[in-house]
Amino acid sequence: MGQITAGDVLFYIPNLIGYARVMFTVGSFIMMIIKPELWELTMVLYILSFVGDLFDGMAARKFNQCSAFGGMLDMVTDRCSTLGLLMVLYGDYGAPGEPNFRYFRLLFLFLAVLDISSHWCHMYSTASLNIHHKSEEGNAKRFFLVRWYYNYYPFFGYCCVAAEFTYILLFMKFHNGSSGTTKGFGIDLEQIIVAFLKFCIPGCATKQIVNIFQLLAACHVVADHDAATKNK
């Protein structure tokens, strides 16, 4: 078997799935801005990108094609997807004239900044110690909620899915109402969206608490590493 090249890594199966996720995400963003009235198709594209996050990891393990590039691609796609959707929500709910638009601006701005800063600092803190950001070792000294988040998959899954679907449902609620078509096939879509929001919002709120402690813990780990380095 020959040497593996950079080209081989770039065309690993999980990375091809990652590229598809990027295209779905970009496509959904274009639709959100250019054709918001086609919000159903927009959300199909966005959700396809979100679901792809499950399959790229499965493919990486099945075909023994885990790579640092794949991990980076996955992380950047996740964070940019969420950030982009939050920016769109900022524009929708934060538009002058919308009810409580100033508070929604603050909310979505805070969520975007917290998401990026907490994940970046967490990644940096574990990378500086040469350990994986989701490993038990990497989170051994973190706040218990952060340890639960990364060590207990059901809790991790609920928080991640609930957070993402809170934003998706908020987008759907805004555009479903603005389109004036809340009923189809005898189903009140507005009521369904609100019901799912009630299930997802607690998980989304929990994830923001995890993000806050993840950010604080990461800062402490990096400072502790600095102190240990200087004391050698």
GIVENVEN-V323609 format. One record per backbone hydrogen bond with DSSP energy under -0.5 kcal/mol. CO is the residue of the C=O (numbers start at 1). NH is the residue of the N-H. If there is no record, write none. Layout:
CO;NH
CO;NH
This chain:
5;9
6;10
7;11
9;12
12;16
13;17
14;18
15;19
16;20
17;21
18;22
19;23
20;24
21;25
22;26
23;27
24;28
25;29
26;30
27;31
28;32
29;33
30;34
31;35
35;38
36;39
38;42
39;43
40;44
41;45
42;46
43;47
44;48
45;49
46;50
47;51
48;52
49;53
50;53
51;54
51;55
52;56
53;57
54;58
55;59
56;60
57;61
58;62
59;63
60;65
61;64
67;71
68;72
69;73
70;74
71;75
72;76
73;77
74;78
75;79
76;80
77;81
78;82
79;83
80;84
81;85
82;86
83;87
84;88
85;89
86;90
87;91
88;92
89;93
89;94
90;94
92;95
95;98
98;101
100;104
101;105
102;106
103;107
104;108
105;109
106;110
107;111
108;112
109;113
110;114
111;115
112;116
113;117
114;118
115;119
116;120
117;121
118;122
119;123
120;124
121;125
122;126
123;127
124;128
126;129
126;131
127;130
132;135
135;139
137;140
139;142
143;146
143;147
144;148
145;149
146;150
147;151
148;152
151;153
152;156
153;157
154;158
155;159
156;160
157;161
158;162
159;163
160;164
161;165
162;166
163;167
164;168
165;169
166;170
167;171
168;172
169;173
170;174
171;175
172;176
173;177
174;178
175;179
176;180
176;181
177;180
180;182
182;189
182;190
184;187
187;184
187;189
188;192
189;193
190;194
191;195
192;196
193;197
194;198
195;199
196;200
197;201
199;203
200;204
201;205
202;206
203;207
204;208
205;209
206;210
207;211
208;212
209;213
210;214
211;215
212;216
213;217
214;218
215;219
216;220
217;221
218;222
219;223
220;224
221;225
222;226
223;227
224;228
225;229
226;230
227;231
229;232
